[in-house]
Amino acid sequence: MLETFQNVFKVPELKKKVLYTLALLSVYRVGAHIPTPGIDGKALSAFFAQTSGTLLGFFDMFSGGALGRATVFALGIMPYIDAMIILELLTVVFPYLQRLAKEGEAGRRKITQYGRYGTILISVVQGLAISFALEAMRSPGGALIVPNPGWPFRLMTVITLTAGTTFLMWLGEKITEGGVGNGISLIITAGIIVRLPGAIINTLRMLMTGEMPIFLLLVLLLFMAAVVAAIIFVELGERRLMVQYAKRVVGRKMYGGQSTHIPLKVNTAGVIPVIFASSIIMFPATIARFINHPWMQAISRWLTPGSILYSLLYAMFIIFFCYFYTAIVFNPIDVADNMKKYGGFIPGIRPGKKTAEHIDRILTRITFAGAIYLALVSLLPTFLMGWLNVPFYFGGIALLIVVQVSLETVRQIESHLLMRNYEGFMRKGAAKKRG
């Protein structure tokens, strides 16, 4: 791994891609500190200090703290993610989108264009909702967060936040085109990682003041390393289905006869089930917190992270959405039909319906393992902070995103290095041939 990173700056084009990516990410971090006009920043910071465990705190994590500061990037990249997830769900319902999904690169470009339009629409709606919410909010001391409410402030907020999200969408696409890794994922990861130095400083402060024994810190560091290793192990885990292709004679040539495999990932759905589950379970808790009624306050307490009801519902939603999203993105019937079309079969399994049932049975089993894994990692912060009284946040969706994006980025870097080596071998062989 270390040797791979050392070789990055030895390859000129790869070095250029890495520096290009870092430059665009730095632009994102600068924009995350430009405030939206008409907002009292100190009153807003005091308000967001008490929003942990709510939907506001959840979206603030994805925006890298930009929502808590009400900057131009307050909405973050979440509207784009929401739009693409909605389009992916609609692909199952609408035949037109199904045809586009099967048209290759041209169809994907069209779907991406619809995603951009959807991003702007969602940003406008969310920006308007945030402007109304900001006008109604007060700091714990009673200060107004918006000193001059009204339609001028609302329109300015909608335009500012929509423009910020649109710029982030463009920034992510530019990173994907000219940089290393997926730009949208890297923007989310950068927003999460930027909080790491503050967490480290806070931990050192607790260690120096005696709030945390050094023995406990060492045990937690070993535990954290084991959890990260387990996440990497599961994320790279896959069940390989052997596929044999029959020999075919076309003209005077013979095709087929080779063996390959279908990789079924243990965690096919990625972090999407955790995002869905978090949004659903935090929404009623967030609404209940703003309604001053005994029943609503009781609901807010029941759905607070650390409670038994919260943990049970959270795990159940994650398991449900794992199966739901996997069923959308992976269709065993289509896979079986494509295999049969090109003369492929799984040894010992009849082509067609029996193959689809076999794939579905295996996918159901490994999806259950992946769902349990996602639920355990997502509930890890609740277990550490709520039950073991560990004084810092570790685990959950933030850790899953960082590890998954890091693995994908490293994989792309290694593929660039591999291509460079192949090019070098080819040049050396050509030189020998000329000599």
BAKOLFI-360458 format. One record per residue (C-alpha): residue number from 1; residue in three letters; x, y, z. Coordinates in nm, 3 decimals. Layout:
BEGIN
NUM; ALA; X; Y; Z
...
This chain:
BEGIN
1; MET; 0.000; 0.000; 0.000
2; LEU; 0.274; 0.249; 0.096
3; GLU; 0.476; 0.155; -0.212
4; THR; 0.170; 0.225; -0.426
5; PHE; 0.133; 0.575; -0.285
6; GLN; 0.504; 0.641; -0.335
7; ASN; 0.475; 0.543; -0.700
8; VAL; 0.183; 0.783; -0.756
9; PHE; 0.411; 1.086; -0.789
10; LYS; 0.654; 0.899; -1.014
11; VAL; 0.394; 0.878; -1.293
12; PRO; 0.343; 1.229; -1.443
13; GLU; -0.018; 1.183; -1.564
14; LEU; -0.127; 1.015; -1.239
15; LYS; 0.044; 1.287; -1.035
16; LYS; -0.145; 1.547; -1.239
17; LYS; -0.477; 1.369; -1.171
18; VAL; -0.411; 1.349; -0.796
19; LEU; -0.312; 1.716; -0.770
20; TYR; -0.616; 1.815; -0.981
21; THR; -0.842; 1.623; -0.743
22; LEU; -0.686; 1.781; -0.434
23; ALA; -0.715; 2.129; -0.587
24; LEU; -1.089; 2.089; -0.657
25; LEU; -1.150; 1.944; -0.309
26; SER; -0.974; 2.247; -0.159
27; VAL; -1.215; 2.470; -0.355
28; TYR; -1.501; 2.281; -0.193
29; ARG; -1.358; 2.333; 0.154
30; VAL; -1.311; 2.707; 0.093
31; GLY; -1.674; 2.739; -0.021
32; ALA; -1.789; 2.553; 0.290
33; HIS; -1.688; 2.859; 0.495
34; ILE; -1.861; 3.131; 0.286
35; PRO; -2.176; 3.230; 0.483
36; THR; -2.523; 3.274; 0.339
37; PRO; -2.639; 3.640; 0.369
38; GLY; -2.891; 3.744; 0.634
39; ILE; -2.811; 3.486; 0.906
40; ASP; -2.673; 3.533; 1.259
41; GLY; -2.390; 3.278; 1.259
42; LYS; -2.339; 3.269; 1.637
43; ALA; -2.709; 3.205; 1.708
44; LEU; -2.717; 2.931; 1.444
45; SER; -2.408; 2.758; 1.586
46; ALA; -2.564; 2.760; 1.933
47; PHE; -2.882; 2.605; 1.790
48; PHE; -2.700; 2.329; 1.599
49; ALA; -2.503; 2.237; 1.911
50; GLN; -2.819; 2.064; 2.037
51; THR; -2.925; 1.887; 1.714
52; SER; -2.717; 1.569; 1.749
53; GLY; -2.930; 1.263; 1.677
54; THR; -3.177; 1.453; 1.458
55; LEU; -3.219; 1.479; 1.083
56; LEU; -3.047; 1.820; 1.090
57; GLY; -2.737; 1.673; 1.255
58; PHE; -2.743; 1.387; 1.002
59; PHE; -2.741; 1.621; 0.700
60; ASP; -2.487; 1.848; 0.870
61; MET; -2.248; 1.551; 0.877
62; PHE; -2.285; 1.499; 0.500
63; SER; -2.226; 1.868; 0.430
64; GLY; -1.906; 1.874; 0.634
65; GLY; -2.055; 2.116; 0.890
66; ALA; -2.168; 2.360; 0.617
67; LEU; -2.534; 2.328; 0.718
68; GLY; -2.454; 2.415; 1.079
69; ARG; -2.277; 2.730; 0.959
70; ALA; -2.541; 2.804; 0.689
71; THR; -2.279; 2.851; 0.419
72; VAL; -2.337; 2.851; 0.043
73; PHE; -2.279; 2.473; 0.045
74; ALA; -2.528; 2.413; 0.328
75; LEU; -2.730; 2.160; 0.125
76; GLY; -2.413; 1.976; 0.030
77; ILE; -2.430; 1.712; -0.239
78; MET; -2.728; 1.530; -0.084
79; PRO; -2.988; 1.669; -0.335
80; TYR; -2.787; 1.512; -0.618
81; ILE; -2.768; 1.179; -0.434
82; ASP; -3.142; 1.193; -0.360
83; ALA; -3.219; 1.267; -0.727
84; MET; -3.006; 0.977; -0.853
85; ILE; -3.155; 0.735; -0.599
86; ILE; -3.507; 0.842; -0.697
87; LEU; -3.423; 0.790; -1.066
88; GLU; -3.282; 0.446; -0.987
89; LEU; -3.603; 0.353; -0.808
90; LEU; -3.815; 0.492; -1.093
91; THR; -3.619; 0.283; -1.344
92; VAL; -3.798; -0.023; -1.209
93; VAL; -4.140; 0.140; -1.266
94; PHE; -4.109; 0.327; -1.598
95; PRO; -4.024; 0.128; -1.919
96; TYR; -3.871; 0.440; -2.077
97; LEU; -3.607; 0.465; -1.804
98; GLN; -3.551; 0.088; -1.829
99; ARG; -3.473; 0.123; -2.200
100; LEU; -3.235; 0.411; -2.128
101; ALA; -3.053; 0.205; -1.864
102; LYS; -2.992; -0.069; -2.124
103; GLU; -2.866; 0.168; -2.398
104; GLY; -2.513; 0.186; -2.260
105; GLU; -2.319; 0.510; -2.235
106; ALA; -2.573; 0.721; -2.425
107; GLY; -2.855; 0.607; -2.196
108; ARG; -2.649; 0.672; -1.882
109; ARG; -2.573; 1.025; -2.001
110; LYS; -2.945; 1.088; -2.050
111; ILE; -3.028; 0.955; -1.702
112; THR; -2.750; 1.170; -1.554
113; GLN; -2.902; 1.475; -1.727
114; TYR; -3.240; 1.398; -1.569
115; GLY; -3.057; 1.364; -1.238
116; ARG; -2.917; 1.716; -1.276
117; TYR; -3.264; 1.859; -1.337
118; GLY; -3.392; 1.667; -1.036
119; THR; -3.104; 1.801; -0.826
120; ILE; -3.200; 2.161; -0.902
121; LEU; -3.567; 2.091; -0.826
122; ILE; -3.487; 1.922; -0.493
123; SER; -3.243; 2.201; -0.404
124; VAL; -3.509; 2.468; -0.463
125; VAL; -3.760; 2.282; -0.244
126; GLN; -3.507; 2.213; 0.032
127; GLY; -3.370; 2.568; 0.016
128; LEU; -3.718; 2.715; 0.058
129; ALA; -3.790; 2.477; 0.348
130; ILE; -3.460; 2.572; 0.515
131; SER; -3.534; 2.944; 0.475
132; PHE; -3.871; 2.903; 0.650
133; ALA; -3.712; 2.685; 0.920
134; LEU; -3.433; 2.936; 0.982
135; GLU; -3.686; 3.216; 1.028
136; ALA; -3.868; 3.010; 1.292
137; MET; -3.554; 2.904; 1.480
138; ARG; -3.412; 3.070; 1.788
139; SER; -3.088; 3.008; 1.970
140; PRO; -3.099; 2.860; 2.322
141; GLY; -3.062; 3.217; 2.451
142; GLY; -3.370; 3.333; 2.255
143; ALA; -3.186; 3.525; 1.980
144; LEU; -3.335; 3.524; 1.627
145; ILE; -3.126; 3.332; 1.375
146; VAL; -3.266; 3.548; 1.092
147; PRO; -3.276; 3.913; 1.210
148; ASN; -3.473; 4.031; 0.901
149; PRO; -3.714; 3.757; 0.788
150; GLY; -3.932; 3.783; 0.479
151; TRP; -3.944; 3.695; 0.111
152; PRO; -3.624; 3.880; 0.017
153; PHE; -3.434; 3.658; 0.262
154; ARG; -3.615; 3.344; 0.141
155; LEU; -3.546; 3.410; -0.227
156; MET; -3.183; 3.495; -0.156
157; THR; -3.143; 3.174; 0.047
158; VAL; -3.304; 2.957; -0.224
159; ILE; -3.085; 3.106; -0.498
160; THR; -2.769; 3.083; -0.288
161; LEU; -2.818; 2.725; -0.171
162; THR; -2.932; 2.599; -0.512
163; ALA; -2.631; 2.761; -0.679
164; GLY; -2.402; 2.605; -0.415
165; THR; -2.538; 2.254; -0.472
166; THR; -2.523; 2.297; -0.851
167; PHE; -2.160; 2.407; -0.824
168; LEU; -2.080; 2.104; -0.604
169; MET; -2.247; 1.876; -0.859
170; TRP; -2.032; 2.028; -1.136
171; LEU; -1.724; 2.001; -0.913
172; GLY; -1.789; 1.632; -0.848
173; GLU; -1.833; 1.556; -1.216
174; LYS; -1.509; 1.739; -1.301
175; ILE; -1.322; 1.532; -1.039
176; THR; -1.467; 1.213; -1.186
177; GLU; -1.367; 1.316; -1.541
178; GLY; -1.019; 1.454; -1.483
179; GLY; -0.917; 1.335; -1.138
180; VAL; -0.892; 1.012; -0.940
181; GLY; -1.196; 0.843; -0.788
182; ASN; -1.566; 0.927; -0.787
183; GLY; -1.602; 1.302; -0.738
184; ILE; -1.938; 1.293; -0.555
185; SER; -1.813; 1.030; -0.310
186; LEU; -1.487; 1.219; -0.252
187; ILE; -1.676; 1.540; -0.171
188; ILE; -1.882; 1.357; 0.093
189; THR; -1.568; 1.191; 0.230
190; ALA; -1.384; 1.522; 0.249
191; GLY; -1.672; 1.670; 0.450
192; ILE; -1.652; 1.379; 0.696
193; ILE; -1.272; 1.367; 0.728
194; VAL; -1.246; 1.741; 0.793
195; ARG; -1.394; 1.677; 1.140
196; LEU; -1.122; 1.428; 1.229
197; PRO; -0.861; 1.681; 1.354
198; GLY; -1.115; 1.832; 1.595
199; ALA; -1.200; 1.486; 1.730
200; ILE; -0.831; 1.407; 1.779
201; ILE; -0.770; 1.735; 1.961
202; ASN; -1.071; 1.676; 2.186
203; THR; -0.949; 1.324; 2.268
204; LEU; -0.601; 1.456; 2.358
205; ARG; -0.761; 1.720; 2.578
206; MET; -0.961; 1.455; 2.765
207; LEU; -0.644; 1.247; 2.802
208; MET; -0.450; 1.541; 2.948
209; THR; -0.730; 1.640; 3.188
210; GLY; -0.776; 1.283; 3.309
211; GLU; -1.129; 1.240; 3.170
212; MET; -1.009; 0.938; 2.971
213; PRO; -0.752; 0.690; 3.112
214; ILE; -0.467; 0.606; 2.877
215; PHE; -0.544; 0.234; 2.915
216; LEU; -0.898; 0.293; 2.783
217; LEU; -0.760; 0.492; 2.489
218; LEU; -0.518; 0.211; 2.394
219; VAL; -0.796; -0.050; 2.413
220; LEU; -1.021; 0.171; 2.197
221; LEU; -0.746; 0.225; 1.939
222; LEU; -0.699; -0.152; 1.906
223; PHE; -1.076; -0.193; 1.880
224; MET; -1.098; 0.077; 1.612
225; ALA; -0.822; -0.089; 1.408
226; ALA; -1.004; -0.424; 1.433
227; VAL; -1.335; -0.267; 1.322
228; VAL; -1.174; -0.096; 1.021
229; ALA; -1.004; -0.423; 0.923
230; ALA; -1.337; -0.607; 0.953
231; ILE; -1.512; -0.347; 0.734
232; ILE; -1.242; -0.375; 0.466
233; PHE; -1.266; -0.756; 0.479
234; VAL; -1.645; -0.755; 0.431
235; GLU; -1.643; -0.480; 0.165
236; LEU; -1.396; -0.681; -0.043
237; GLY; -1.581; -1.007; 0.020
238; GLU; -1.773; -1.166; -0.264
239; ARG; -1.930; -1.498; -0.358
240; ARG; -1.810; -1.613; -0.699
241; LEU; -2.051; -1.817; -0.911
242; MET; -1.868; -2.029; -1.169
243; VAL; -2.005; -1.986; -1.522
244; GLN; -1.913; -2.213; -1.814
245; TYR; -1.970; -2.105; -2.176
246; ALA; -2.043; -2.370; -2.437
247; LYS; -1.835; -2.392; -2.753
248; ARG; -1.991; -2.246; -3.067
249; VAL; -1.877; -2.273; -3.429
250; VAL; -1.929; -1.957; -3.634
251; GLY; -1.805; -2.002; -3.990
252; ARG; -1.460; -2.156; -3.961
253; LYS; -1.393; -2.025; -3.610
254; MET; -1.482; -2.172; -3.274
255; TYR; -1.596; -1.942; -2.993
256; GLY; -1.664; -2.002; -2.624
257; GLY; -1.554; -2.290; -2.411
258; GLN; -1.398; -2.068; -2.143
259; SER; -1.488; -2.043; -1.776
260; THR; -1.558; -1.723; -1.586
261; HIS; -1.747; -1.621; -1.273
262; ILE; -2.018; -1.382; -1.151
263; PRO; -1.901; -1.188; -0.842
264; LEU; -2.183; -1.141; -0.588
265; LYS; -2.075; -0.887; -0.326
266; VAL; -2.161; -0.948; 0.037
267; ASN; -2.265; -0.584; 0.065
268; THR; -2.432; -0.522; -0.270
269; ALA; -2.634; -0.221; -0.151
270; GLY; -2.340; -0.021; -0.012
271; VAL; -2.436; 0.255; 0.233
272; ILE; -2.774; 0.331; 0.070
273; PRO; -2.974; 0.123; 0.326
274; VAL; -2.811; 0.313; 0.613
275; ILE; -2.894; 0.649; 0.453
276; PHE; -3.258; 0.544; 0.399
277; ALA; -3.291; 0.402; 0.751
278; SER; -3.131; 0.706; 0.915
279; SER; -3.352; 0.950; 0.724
280; ILE; -3.673; 0.763; 0.807
281; ILE; -3.603; 0.710; 1.177
282; MET; -3.468; 1.062; 1.235
283; PHE; -3.751; 1.244; 1.056
284; PRO; -4.022; 1.191; 1.324
285; ALA; -3.768; 1.259; 1.601
286; THR; -3.674; 1.590; 1.438
287; ILE; -4.038; 1.698; 1.389
288; ALA; -4.130; 1.594; 1.746
289; ARG; -3.847; 1.802; 1.893
290; PHE; -3.997; 2.123; 1.752
291; ILE; -4.354; 2.052; 1.878
292; ASN; -4.407; 2.140; 2.243
293; HIS; -4.650; 1.861; 2.338
294; PRO; -4.602; 1.579; 2.593
295; TRP; -4.672; 1.304; 2.337
296; MET; -4.431; 1.455; 2.085
297; GLN; -4.160; 1.501; 2.344
298; ALA; -4.205; 1.136; 2.447
299; ILE; -4.164; 1.026; 2.083
300; SER; -3.849; 1.237; 2.062
301; ARG; -3.707; 1.063; 2.371
302; TRP; -3.801; 0.715; 2.244
303; LEU; -3.628; 0.777; 1.909
304; THR; -3.315; 0.929; 2.060
305; PRO; -2.993; 0.740; 1.969
306; GLY; -2.910; 0.507; 2.256
307; SER; -3.266; 0.400; 2.335
308; ILE; -3.374; 0.038; 2.286
309; LEU; -3.659; 0.132; 2.048
310; TYR; -3.424; 0.343; 1.832
311; SER; -3.171; 0.058; 1.805
312; LEU; -3.435; -0.203; 1.715
313; LEU; -3.606; 0.015; 1.452
314; TYR; -3.273; 0.125; 1.306
315; ALA; -3.154; -0.236; 1.263
316; MET; -3.488; -0.347; 1.116
317; PHE; -3.495; -0.062; 0.862
318; ILE; -3.135; -0.133; 0.756
319; ILE; -3.209; -0.504; 0.699
320; PHE; -3.527; -0.423; 0.505
321; PHE; -3.362; -0.165; 0.278
322; CYS; -3.067; -0.398; 0.215
323; TYR; -3.303; -0.651; 0.055
324; PHE; -3.512; -0.380; -0.110
325; TYR; -3.222; -0.198; -0.276
326; THR; -3.040; -0.520; -0.373
327; ALA; -3.358; -0.640; -0.546
328; ILE; -3.361; -0.317; -0.747
329; VAL; -2.998; -0.303; -0.857
330; PHE; -2.949; -0.678; -0.919
331; ASN; -3.207; -0.880; -1.113
332; PRO; -3.130; -1.257; -1.119
333; ILE; -3.379; -1.313; -1.403
334; ASP; -3.194; -1.069; -1.634
335; VAL; -2.860; -1.226; -1.543
336; ALA; -2.990; -1.576; -1.615
337; ASP; -3.144; -1.466; -1.948
338; ASN; -2.818; -1.299; -2.059
339; MET; -2.619; -1.610; -1.968
340; LYS; -2.859; -1.831; -2.165
341; LYS; -2.847; -1.591; -2.461
342; TYR; -2.468; -1.622; -2.491
343; GLY; -2.451; -1.993; -2.416
344; GLY; -2.346; -1.967; -2.054
345; PHE; -2.456; -2.193; -1.770
346; ILE; -2.370; -2.268; -1.408
347; PRO; -2.236; -2.626; -1.381
348; GLY; -2.504; -2.853; -1.237
349; ILE; -2.785; -2.595; -1.282
350; ARG; -3.025; -2.589; -1.575
351; PRO; -3.024; -2.260; -1.776
352; GLY; -3.316; -2.019; -1.750
353; LYS; -3.556; -2.026; -1.457
354; LYS; -3.352; -2.272; -1.246
355; THR; -3.041; -2.055; -1.284
356; ALA; -3.234; -1.743; -1.177
357; GLU; -3.368; -1.926; -0.870
358; HIS; -3.018; -2.050; -0.783
359; ILE; -2.869; -1.701; -0.807
360; ASP; -3.159; -1.553; -0.609
361; ARG; -3.116; -1.813; -0.332
362; ILE; -2.743; -1.739; -0.296
363; LEU; -2.798; -1.362; -0.316
364; THR; -3.064; -1.382; -0.042
365; ARG; -2.823; -1.560; 0.192
366; ILE; -2.526; -1.331; 0.144
367; THR; -2.750; -1.021; 0.157
368; PHE; -2.862; -1.131; 0.504
369; ALA; -2.496; -1.144; 0.614
370; GLY; -2.434; -0.801; 0.457
371; ALA; -2.744; -0.655; 0.625
372; ILE; -2.637; -0.780; 0.970
373; TYR; -2.289; -0.636; 0.910
374; LEU; -2.433; -0.294; 0.814
375; ALA; -2.663; -0.292; 1.117
376; LEU; -2.379; -0.375; 1.358
377; VAL; -2.143; -0.110; 1.219
378; SER; -2.421; 0.151; 1.212
379; LEU; -2.517; 0.081; 1.575
380; LEU; -2.153; 0.090; 1.689
381; PRO; -2.162; 0.461; 1.792
382; THR; -2.478; 0.396; 1.996
383; PHE; -2.310; 0.100; 2.166
384; LEU; -1.989; 0.290; 2.243
385; MET; -2.136; 0.626; 2.347
386; GLY; -2.469; 0.521; 2.495
387; TRP; -2.393; 0.192; 2.667
388; LEU; -2.016; 0.193; 2.731
389; ASN; -2.002; 0.572; 2.791
390; VAL; -1.712; 0.621; 2.549
391; PRO; -1.665; 1.000; 2.514
392; PHE; -1.620; 1.018; 2.135
393; TYR; -1.799; 0.918; 1.815
394; PHE; -1.670; 0.620; 1.615
395; GLY; -1.835; 0.400; 1.354
396; GLY; -2.164; 0.437; 1.175
397; ILE; -2.232; 0.563; 0.826
398; ALA; -1.938; 0.805; 0.831
399; LEU; -1.686; 0.525; 0.879
400; LEU; -1.856; 0.310; 0.613
401; ILE; -1.840; 0.590; 0.357
402; VAL; -1.478; 0.676; 0.430
403; VAL; -1.362; 0.313; 0.405
404; GLN; -1.563; 0.237; 0.089
405; VAL; -1.451; 0.552; -0.092
406; SER; -1.090; 0.498; 0.016
407; LEU; -1.094; 0.140; -0.117
408; GLU; -1.242; 0.252; -0.449
409; THR; -0.992; 0.537; -0.487
410; VAL; -0.695; 0.313; -0.407
411; ARG; -0.829; 0.058; -0.656
412; GLN; -0.839; 0.324; -0.930
413; ILE; -0.487; 0.442; -0.846
414; GLU; -0.357; 0.085; -0.868
415; SER; -0.528; 0.037; -1.204
416; HIS; -0.357; 0.353; -1.336
417; LEU; -0.021; 0.224; -1.214
418; LEU; -0.088; -0.116; -1.371
419; MET; -0.168; 0.044; -1.706
420; ARG; 0.153; 0.245; -1.684
421; ASN; 0.356; -0.070; -1.624
422; TYR; 0.193; -0.245; -1.919
423; GLU; 0.277; 0.054; -2.137
424; GLY; 0.638; 0.036; -2.022
425; PHE; 0.663; -0.336; -2.109
426; MET; 0.516; -0.270; -2.453
427; ARG; 0.764; 0.009; -2.526
428; LYS; 1.054; -0.207; -2.413
429; GLY; 0.937; -0.491; -2.637
430; ALA; 0.894; -0.256; -2.933
431; ALA; 1.245; -0.121; -2.878
432; LYS; 1.392; -0.472; -2.881
433; LYS; 1.202; -0.553; -3.200
434; ARG; 1.335; -0.242; -3.374
435; GLY; 1.689; -0.333; -3.267
